[in-house]
Structures are given as structure tokens and as C-alpha cells.
Amino acid sequence: PLRLDCGASLFEFSKIPSLPSGGSALRVGRSSSLLPLPVRIRRLRHCSASPTRTHHHFRVSGARKQTNTTITMAAGSGSSNNFDEQLVLDLFDVEAVKFGTFTLKSGLTSPIYLDLRVIVSYPKLLDRVAKAMWDASTKEDADGTPPATDFQHMCGVPYTALPIATVMSMHHETSMVMRRKEVKDYGTKKAIEGAYKPDDVVLVVEDLVTSGMSVWETVEPLQHHKLAVKDVVVLIDRQQGGRAFLKSRGLVLHAALTITGILDVLVAHKKVTPEVQQSVLDFIAANQNTTGNKVAEAPPKWLAQSYGTRAKSAKCPAAANLLELMERKKTNLCASLDVTTSAELLKLAEEVGPQVCCVKTHCDVVSDWTEATGAELQRLAKAHDFVVFEDRKFADIGNTAALQYECGLHKISSWSDFVNAHITPGPFVIDALKGVKGAGACLLLAEMSSKGTVATGDAYVKSALDMADAHPDFVMGFIDQTPKNWKCAKDVDPGYVHMTPGISLASKGDKVGQQYTTPHMAIVDNGADVVIVGRGIYGASDAKSASAEYREAGWKAYEARLQM
């Protein structure tokens, strides 16, 4: 029985069959006489509580009396919505719930991390999770939320929730449908797999909810296929606005556990300190999202740092030298001098030298190249304080690439400060180039500016980054297009230099597939450090004035980025 202190009277409660009028029915009697007196008990609110005692605020209505009071029930003493302490402790023991300092996908630093993917390695725990979520969806919640509307199917949000939904389906012989995260362009090409009829009701199953957007990404295609979704069940509600967002879309959220409840259990069992609990609560309060929009990801580190600051942390001497030069000379412009004679090349280098941090060459298109061409180019570089980049794009096996770098007509290693290479031959091409006498440094091609290029995509970029990280003293950075938007951007060392070709003062394209980007777009929107301009300079009637214009545009964009 439960005891209720209600003003001057003390009541004891015990269960009786439900009253015709509805509500939770208990038998109540004054403790002095224990005379039976049927009453209606209506829960007004569920209060935050310690894990071992559940506090509910009730309205007690009798024939001649109505009052508001608080009932404190020992856990398990008559509530059908008991907080599963052991489940919380088991999740903690397998490190599905972790505390510390974690960088989330959004870039935010969080004191708590929920890694529910690990549950699949513990069959008994997976089974208990499935049971807890089934109970959460089919029984009245502790806050009074009614059970989920009768449903014909369940759909797990891919991928972590799929095994949970499967176990729920098997235990309760309830049909499942499956949303494909990536719709195939062959076979049936279905987005929703399974046997279902229009207007069937689907319960969406997810491991946790933060903003609610991942849930909505599953709900939308279900609704598009004429399936009704009214309820969502999760193991953990992070209490960061997902419930409100889903409600705004007409969905009811059912949660087996909440972050605050988990914290209460772990503090009570001395698994975490009250200080850690408070830090998590502060984080949750400060990071609410009721719009469903994904939290803006933190920008990569290099965007907020000056070239000079980054030069100090650069592991490659050539990268440090270029970043220092850019800061000192106040220019992030590289002029690509794609002309076909030595005289044109050296004349342009003389004209644009005062405006640029770098001159880029294609020595193999210069018909009359000699050793004197390279020597004079280096003299001009020292006179005007710029570096020389030979855009050779090495892509052969290691031994051949090394010969191309050191030998032959051009003897590139004797006059260039750095070169570049494709990653397609693998990391041995870097080892080979690095071993050449007089080798400077190397940029890796992570992305290209030509239309239809296959040198793109997250996996390709990540391979380039991994190869660079394995050779930090020789790889100085990347030729790329959108480094700010890389999935791995937050992992990129600020000491790398990002150089972006295909720059024009007007965004456009040409007849042979080159796509152009403005200096502001490249530096502010995409995260470039150095803008590479070709035809906009060497094709101009006044290359000197054109280079000055591009220099100004590039540096203004850099200054604007630092102010963001």
C-alpha cells in the first residue's frame, strides 16, 4: 500500500479495479479507520526524482473533497512505468553511455557520448532494450502520454535501430518494413521494402533522439508511400528538443529512458559525480534544438587562424615558409602562367611577381625550355619574394615518377620549390618523390576543378588526407575545391595549405569543362588558403593590373574569413 499525507489526514492506497469514470483507480481509507472509500486519482505531473523514488503530483477527488498533493511511491510499488535502473547500469557497463570530453559530428564538445551501436554485441542487453522500448510504446508513459496508436508495422531508422526493431518484431510477431538509406538504381529500386498496404500504421523505432531530424528522414519516405506514422519510440531521449519538433510534425514520442533519468541513476549508484551530472545538464540546456534543423557544424580549425599562426604549427618546412610568406607579403594569390615560350613565362613572372605568393608552371608546355629558364625563374622568385610550384601532377609508379622529377629535359627538382601528385598510384609515389636529390615538397590532389572529375567524394578525400598524414614533413597540403565541407575537415591539421584552382572574378565555366569560382567563394565559403588564377591573369591585356585586382580580392576574402 501507498501512504498519502493529505493535510490533517493520512490515507493508505491499494489497487482496485478501474472505475467506470476512468482514471487510475485506487482504494483509499483513513489510516485511523481504514474504511474503504473509492476515489479518482488523476496525475497532474511527473516530477524530477531520485532513481529509487517516483514522485507524482495527483488530484484526489472524492464525494465531498478535492485536493492537490504529491504522492511519493517507492520504485516498483504500483507504477507500470518504473524507470529501469538495471538497464541504465548495464548500458553504462558496456560503455554505451560515456562521460568525458567528446567532439560530436556537429563539432560541439559534449561531456556525454551515447554509443548505442555497441548494444548488438550483447544479445541479452539487446533483448532487454527491445523489451523496454516495446513497453514504452505500448503503455502509458510516466508523464501521462497515452500508448502508441495501434500499428501494423514497425520501421527501424537505419542503421543502429534496425536490430532493435527486429528483436521487437520477433518477440511480438509484429510486421516490419524497412527504409533503404540508399535507394539502388537496379532491381526494384524501392525506397521502402516489405509487405504493406496504403494507410497501414507504422511505429518508427530509433535508438535515440536529439533534434528529431534523423527520425523525420525516415518518416517522410514512409508517408510518401502512403503509410501512416503517428508514433515514434526511442531508447533514449536526449531532451534537446526532439520531442517538441516531432510534436510539431504530428508525431508522439515515447522514450524508455531520458538523459536526466540516466544521470539520476548513475549518480545514485556513484558511477558519476554530481559535478559531471550538472555539466551534462548544462550542456543539454545550452544546446536545445526544437526546429529539427541539424546543428551547424563547427568550422575547421584553419578557418579561424591566421596564416602566421598556422605557419608555427606546420610540420612541413615548405608549408611553413609559404604561410609565413603570405602573411608577410599580404597576398594569397598564385598566378598560373600557362604559356608556351620561355620568354612569355619569364616576362609574366616579372610583371606579376610583386603581387603573388606563388607562380605555377607547366614546364612541359614550354616549347623552348632550358636549364636557364628554370634558373631565371628562381632568380625572379627571390627578387619578388614568391615560390615556384610546378604543376606536374605525378601519377606513375614510384621509380618513374622519381625520374620524371629529377631527370630529363626539365630537371624539375632543380628549380621548383614544390610539386604535386595524384593519390591514385598509392603512397609509394610520395616515398619516391621524397627520395629525389633536391626534393622540395609535394601537394596532393584531393579534388579537381574540371567538370565530371572522378577525383572527388569523401572516400577519395580521406585517402588523400591519410597519405598526407603519413608524410607530414614532405606533404605540405592539397589541391582541393571545398575543404571546408569535407566530412573529415575537423581532422585536418591547420599546418596544411589548401590551394584552389579555377578562380575567376566571375563564377562561370569554359567550353572544355573548367569550372570557375570567385575568390570570396573559394576562401570564405569553401575554405581555400591560396587562390590559383590562370587565364584571368595571363589572358588579360594588362597582367600586372589583373594580378593586383585578384590579389586584393583574395586578401579581402581572407580578412573577412578571420572576422567570421
C-alpha positions in Angstrom: 0.0 0.0 0.0 0.9 3.6 -0.5 0.6 6.3 2.2 -0.5 9.8 1.4 -0.1 12.7 3.7 -3.0 15.0 2.8 -3.2 17.9 5.2 -4.5 16.6 8.6 -5.4 13.2 7.2 -3.2 10.3 6.4 -4.5 7.9 3.7 -3.4 4.5 2.6 -4.0 3.4 -1.1 -4.3 0.0 -2.6 -5.3 -1.1 -6.1 -8.9 -1.8 -7.0 -10.5 -2.4 -10.4 -10.7 0.6 -12.7 -13.7 2.9 -12.1 -16.3 3.3 -14.9 -15.5 7.0 -15.0 -11.9 6.3 -16.0 -8.6 7.4 -14.4 -6.3 5.4 -12.1 -8.4 3.7 -9.5 -7.1 3.0 -6.0 -8.8 2.2 -2.8 -8.3 4.8 -0.1 -9.0 4.8 3.6 -8.1 7.0 6.5 -5.3 5.3 8.3 -7.2 5.6 11.6 -10.1 3.6 10.5 -9.1 2.2 7.0 -12.7 2.4 5.9 -12.8 1.9 2.1 -13.6 5.0 0.1 -13.4 4.8 -3.7 -11.8 7.9 -5.3 -10.5 9.0 -8.7 -6.7 9.7 -8.9 -5.6 11.9 -11.8 -1.9 12.5 -12.3 -1.2 16.2 -12.8 2.6 16.0 -13.5 5.6 13.7 -13.1 8.3 15.4 -11.1 12.0 15.0 -11.5 13.1 12.5 -8.9 15.8 10.3 -7.4 16.0 6.9 -9.2 14.6 5.0 -6.3 11.5 7.1 -5.6 9.0 8.2 -8.2 7.2 11.4 -7.4 3.8 12.1 -8.9 1.5 15.1 -8.3 -2.1 14.0 -8.2 -5.6 15.4 -7.8 -7.6 13.3 -5.3 -11.3 13.6 -5.9 -13.9 12.2 -3.5 -17.5 12.7 -2.8 -17.0 15.7 -0.6 -13.4 16.6 -1.0 -10.9 17.6 -3.7 -7.2 18.4 -3.1 -3.9 18.5 -4.8 -1.0 16.7 -3.3 2.2 14.8 -4.0 2.5 11.0 -3.7 5.9 9.5 -3.3 5.9 5.9 -4.4 8.8 3.6 -3.8 10.1 2.3 -7.2 8.1 -0.7 -8.2 5.2 -0.1 -5.8 2.3 0.1 -8.1 3.6 2.1 -11.1 3.6 0.5 -14.5 6.2 2.9 -15.7 9.1 2.2 -13.5 12.5 3.6 -14.5 14.7 0.6 -15.3 17.7 1.2 -13.2 19.4 -2.0 -14.1 19.1 -1.3 -17.8 20.8 2.1 -17.2 23.6 0.4 -15.3 24.1 -2.3 -17.9 24.3 0.4 -20.7 26.9 2.2 -18.6 28.9 -1.0 -18.0 29.2 -1.8 -21.8 30.2 1.9 -22.4 27.1 2.7 -24.4 26.9 5.7 -22.1 30.2 7.5 -21.7 31.4 10.6 -19.9 34.4 12.8 -20.7 35.1 15.2 -23.5 33.8 14.2 -26.9 33.7 16.1 -30.2 30.3 15.4 -31.8 29.6 15.2 -35.5 28.3 18.7 -35.3 31.7 19.9 -33.9 30.3 20.6 -30.5 32.2 19.4 -27.5 30.0 17.3 -25.3 30.5 15.9 -21.7 28.4 12.8 -22.6 28.5 10.4 -25.5 25.9 7.8 -26.4 27.3 4.9 -28.4 24.3 2.6 -28.8 25.8 0.7 -31.7 27.7 -1.4 -29.2 24.4 -3.0 -28.0 24.4 -5.5 -30.8 27.4 -7.3 -29.3 25.4 -8.1 -26.1 22.4 -10.3 -27.0 20.8 -10.2 -23.6 21.1 -6.5 -23.3 19.7 -6.1 -26.9 16.8 -8.2 -25.8 16.2 -6.0 -22.7 16.5 -2.8 -24.7 13.8 -4.1 -27.2 11.5 -5.0 -24.3 11.9 -1.6 -22.6 11.1 0.1 -25.9 8.1 -2.1 -26.6 6.8 -1.3 -23.1 7.5 2.4 -23.6 5.4 2.4 -26.8 2.5 0.2 -25.6 1.9 1.5 -22.1 1.1 4.9 -20.7 4.3 7.0 -20.2 5.3 8.3 -16.8 4.3 11.8 -18.0 0.8 10.6 -18.9 1.4 10.2 -22.7 -1.0 7.5 -23.8 0.2 4.3 -25.6 1.0 4.4 -29.2 -1.9 4.1 -31.7 -2.4 0.6 -32.9 0.1 -0.1 -35.6 0.5 -2.8 -38.2 4.3 -2.5 -38.8 7.5 -1.2 -37.3 10.3 0.5 -39.1 13.8 0.9 -37.6 15.7 4.0 -38.5 18.8 2.8 -40.3 21.2 1.6 -39.1 21.5 1.3 -35.3 17.8 0.9 -34.7 17.4 -2.0 -37.2 18.4 -4.8 -34.9 16.3 -3.4 -32.0 13.2 -3.2 -34.3 14.0 -6.8 -35.4 14.0 -8.1 -31.9 10.8 -6.3 -31.1 9.2 -7.7 -34.2 10.2 -11.3 -33.4 9.1 -11.1 -29.8 5.7 -9.7 -30.6 5.1 -11.1 -34.1 4.7 -7.7 -35.5 5.5 -7.0 -39.1 8.4 -4.8 -40.1 9.0 -2.6 -43.1 12.5 -1.2 -43.9 13.6 2.1 -45.3 16.5 2.0 -47.6 19.0 4.7 -46.7 20.5 4.5 -50.2 18.0 3.6 -52.9 19.6 1.2 -55.5 19.4 2.1 -59.2 18.8 -1.5 -60.1 16.3 -4.3 -59.2 13.1 -3.0 -57.8 14.6 0.4 -56.9 12.3 0.6 -53.8 12.8 3.1 -51.1 10.5 1.1 -48.7 10.9 -2.7 -48.5 8.3 -5.1 -47.1 4.7 -6.2 -47.4 2.3 -3.3 -46.6 -0.9 -1.6 -47.8 -1.8 2.0 -48.1 -2.9 3.6 -44.8 -1.2 1.0 -42.7 0.1 2.5 -39.5 3.9 2.3 -38.8 5.6 2.7 -35.5 9.1 4.3 -36.1 11.8 2.8 -33.9 15.0 4.8 -33.3 17.9 4.3 -30.8 17.9 7.9 -29.6 16.5 11.3 -30.5 18.3 14.7 -30.3 16.8 17.1 -32.7 14.4 14.6 -34.3 15.7 15.1 -37.8 17.0 11.6 -38.3 13.6 10.3 -37.4 11.9 12.7 -39.8 14.2 11.4 -42.6 12.6 8.0 -42.1 9.0 9.3 -41.6 8.9 11.3 -44.8 9.5 8.4 -47.2 7.1 6.3 -45.3 4.4 8.9 -45.6 5.3 9.4 -49.3 4.5 5.7 -49.8 1.0 6.3 -48.2 1.9 4.8 -44.8 0.6 6.5 -41.7 3.1 7.4 -38.9 1.7 8.6 -35.6 4.2 7.5 -33.0 8.0 7.2 -32.5 9.7 5.1 -29.9 13.3 5.6 -28.8 15.6 4.1 -26.2 16.9 7.4 -25.0 15.5 10.9 -25.3 18.5 13.3 -25.1 15.9 16.0 -24.1 17.4 18.6 -26.6 14.2 19.5 -28.4 13.4 16.4 -30.4 10.1 15.7 -28.7 8.9 19.3 -29.5 10.0 19.0 -33.1 8.3 15.7 -33.6 5.1 17.0 -31.9 5.1 19.9 -34.4 5.0 17.3 -37.2 2.1 15.5 -35.6 4.2 12.7 -34.0 4.1 11.4 -30.4 7.5 10.5 -28.9 7.7 7.5 -26.5 11.1 7.1 -24.7 12.2 4.2 -22.5 14.9 6.4 -20.9 15.8 10.1 -20.7 19.2 11.7 -20.1 18.1 13.2 -16.8 16.8 9.9 -15.6 20.0 8.1 -16.6 22.0 10.7 -14.7 19.9 10.3 -11.6 20.5 6.5 -11.6 24.3 6.8 -12.2 24.7 9.5 -9.5 22.7 7.4 -7.0 24.9 4.4 -7.8 28.1 6.5 -7.6 29.0 5.9 -11.2 29.3 9.6 -11.9 29.7 12.6 -9.7 27.1 15.3 -9.2 29.5 17.7 -10.9 29.5 15.6 -14.0 25.7 15.4 -13.9 25.5 19.1 -13.7 27.9 19.6 -16.6 25.7 17.3 -18.8 22.5 19.1 -17.7 24.2 22.5 -18.5 25.2 21.2 -22.0 21.6 20.0 -22.7 20.1 23.3 -21.6 22.6 25.3 -23.7 22.0 23.1 -26.8 18.3 22.9 -27.4 17.0 22.4 -31.0 13.3 22.4 -31.5 13.3 23.2 -35.2 14.7 19.8 -36.4 17.5 21.6 -38.2 20.8 19.9 -37.9 23.2 21.8 -35.6 25.7 23.8 -37.6 29.0 22.0 -37.6 32.0 23.8 -36.1 34.2 25.2 -38.9 37.6 23.6 -39.5 40.4 24.9 -37.3 42.3 26.6 -40.1 39.4 29.0 -40.9 39.8 30.9 -37.7 43.6 31.0 -37.6 45.9 33.5 -39.4 48.5 32.3 -41.9 51.2 33.3 -39.5 49.7 31.3 -36.6 49.4 28.2 -38.8 53.0 28.6 -40.0 54.2 28.0 -36.5 52.4 24.6 -36.3 53.2 23.4 -39.8 55.2 20.2 -39.9 56.4 20.6 -43.4 59.0 23.3 -43.8 57.7 24.3 -47.3 54.2 24.8 -45.9 55.6 26.9 -43.0 57.6 29.0 -45.5 54.6 29.6 -47.8 52.3 30.6 -44.9 54.9 33.0 -43.5 55.4 34.5 -46.9 51.6 35.0 -47.4 51.3 36.7 -44.0 54.4 38.9 -44.6 53.5 39.9 -48.1 49.8 40.0 -47.6 48.9 38.0 -50.6 47.3 34.6 -51.1 47.4 34.7 -54.9 49.1 32.1 -57.1 49.4 33.0 -60.8 49.3 30.1 -63.2 51.4 31.1 -66.1 50.3 28.6 -68.8 52.2 30.0 -71.7 54.3 28.1 -74.3 57.6 30.0 -74.5 60.3 30.8 -72.0 60.2 34.5 -72.9 56.5 34.8 -72.2 56.8 32.9 -69.0 59.7 35.0 -67.6 58.0 38.2 -68.7 54.8 37.4 -66.9 56.7 36.3 -63.8 58.4 39.6 -63.7 55.1 41.5 -64.1 53.0 39.6 -61.6 55.9 38.8 -59.1 55.2 41.7 -56.7 51.5 40.7 -56.4 51.8 36.9 -55.8 52.9 34.4 -53.2 53.4 31.7 -55.8 53.9 31.2 -59.5 52.6 28.0 -61.0 54.2 26.5 -64.1 53.5 23.7 -66.7 57.1 23.3 -67.9 56.2 20.6 -70.4 54.1 23.1 -72.5 57.0 25.5 -72.8 58.5 24.6 -76.2 62.0 26.0 -75.7 62.6 25.2 -72.0 66.2 25.1 -70.9 68.1 24.9 -67.7 68.5 28.7 -68.0 64.6 29.1 -67.9 64.5 27.4 -64.5 67.4 29.3 -63.1 66.0 32.7 -64.2 62.6 31.8 -62.7 64.3 31.1 -59.4 66.1 34.5 -59.6 62.8 36.3 -60.1 61.3 34.3 -57.2 64.0 35.6 -54.8 63.8 39.1 -56.2 60.0 39.4 -55.8 59.5 37.1 -52.8 57.4 34.3 -54.2 57.8 30.5 -54.5 57.7 28.3 -57.6 55.2 25.5 -58.0 55.5 23.0 -60.9 52.1 21.6 -61.6 53.4 18.2 -62.9 50.7 16.0 -61.3 52.9 12.9 -60.9 50.8 9.8 -61.4 53.1 7.0 -62.4 54.8 4.2 -60.4 57.3 5.4 -57.8 60.5 4.8 -59.9 59.2 6.5 -63.0 57.8 9.5 -61.0 61.2 9.9 -59.4 63.0 10.0 -62.8 60.4 12.5 -64.1 61.1 14.7 -61.1 64.9 14.7 -61.2 65.9 13.9 -64.8 65.0 14.5 -68.4 64.8 17.8 -70.2 63.2 19.8 -67.3 65.0 18.6 -64.2 62.1 19.8 -62.1 63.7 19.2 -58.7 66.5 21.6 -59.5 64.3 24.8 -59.8 60.8 24.1 -58.3 60.0 24.7 -54.6 57.3 22.1 -54.7 55.3 19.9 -57.0 52.0 17.9 -56.8 50.9 14.3 -57.3 47.8 12.2 -57.7 47.0 9.8 -55.0 45.9 7.0 -57.4 49.3 5.3 -57.6 49.2 4.9 -53.8 51.6 6.2 -51.1 54.8 4.8 -52.8 54.8 7.7 -55.2 55.3 10.1 -52.3 58.2 8.0 -51.0 59.8 8.0 -54.4 59.5 11.8 -54.9 60.7 12.5 -51.3 63.9 10.4 -52.1 64.9 12.6 -55.1 68.0 14.7 -54.6 67.0 18.3 -54.1 63.3 17.4 -53.5 61.3 20.3 -52.1 57.7 19.4 -51.1 54.5 18.0 -52.5 50.8 18.8 -52.7 48.3 16.0 -53.1 45.4 16.3 -55.4 42.3 15.8 -53.2 39.8 17.4 -55.6 39.9 18.8 -59.1 38.1 21.7 -60.7 37.2 20.1 -64.0 33.6 19.1 -64.7 32.9 15.3 -64.3 36.2 14.6 -62.4 36.3 11.3 -60.6 38.8 12.8 -58.1 36.1 13.7 -55.7 34.0 12.2 -52.9 34.5 11.6 -49.2 36.5 8.4 -49.6 38.9 9.9 -52.1 39.5 13.0 -49.9 40.0 10.8 -46.8 42.6 8.7 -48.7 44.5 11.9 -49.6 44.4 13.1 -46.0 45.7 9.7 -44.7 48.5 9.7 -47.2 49.5 13.3 -46.2 49.4 12.5 -42.5 51.8 9.6 -43.2 54.3 12.0 -44.7 53.9 15.3 -42.8 57.4 16.5 -43.4 57.1 16.3 -47.2 53.4 16.7 -48.0 52.6 20.4 -47.5 48.9 20.4 -48.3 46.3 19.8 -51.0 44.9 20.9 -54.3 41.2 21.0 -53.5 37.9 22.7 -54.1 35.8 22.5 -50.9 38.0 21.6 -47.9 35.7 23.4 -45.5 32.9 20.9 -46.4 34.9 17.7 -46.2 33.4 15.2 -43.7 36.9 14.9 -42.3 37.5 18.6 -42.2 37.7 18.8 -38.5 40.6 16.3 -38.6 42.7 18.3 -41.0 45.9 19.7 -39.5 45.9 23.6 -39.7 49.5 23.4 -40.9 48.4 22.1 -44.3 48.0 24.6 -47.2 44.8 24.4 -49.3 45.3 25.7 -52.9 42.2 26.0 -55.2 42.5 26.4 -59.0 39.8 27.6 -61.3 39.4 31.1 -59.9 37.8 34.0 -61.7 36.3 37.3 -60.6 33.1 36.0 -62.1 31.7 32.5 -61.5 31.4 30.7 -64.8 32.8 27.8 -66.9 34.5 27.3 -70.2 34.0 25.1 -73.3 36.4 22.4 -72.1 35.0 21.7 -68.7 36.8 24.1 -66.4 34.5 25.4 -63.7 35.3 28.8 -62.1 34.9 30.0 -58.6 35.3 33.6 -57.2 38.0 34.4 -54.6 35.3 35.0 -52.0 33.6 31.7 -52.7 36.9 29.8 -52.6 38.3 31.3 -49.4 35.2 32.1 -47.3 32.6 29.6 -48.5 34.9 26.7 -49.3 38.0 27.1 -47.0 40.8 27.7 -49.5 44.0 29.4 -48.5 45.6 30.1 -51.9 43.6 31.0 -55.0 45.1 29.9 -58.3 44.3 32.2 -61.2 45.3 31.4 -64.8 43.6 32.9 -67.8 42.3 35.8 -65.7 45.9 37.0 -65.4 47.9 35.7 -68.4 45.0 36.2 -70.7 44.4 39.8 -69.6 45.6 42.7 -71.7 47.4 44.1 -68.6 48.6 41.1 -66.5 50.1 43.4 -63.8 46.8 45.2 -63.1 44.9 42.0 -63.3 47.1 40.3 -60.7 46.8 43.3 -58.4 43.0 43.1 -58.7 43.0 39.4 -57.9 45.4 39.9 -55.0 43.1 42.5 -53.5 40.0 40.3 -53.9 41.8 37.3 -52.4 43.2 39.1 -49.4 39.8 40.8 -48.6 38.2 37.4 -48.6 40.8 36.1 -46.2 40.3 39.1 -43.8 36.5 38.5 -44.0 37.0 34.9 -43.1 39.1 35.8 -40.0 36.2 38.1 -38.8 33.6 35.3 -39.0 
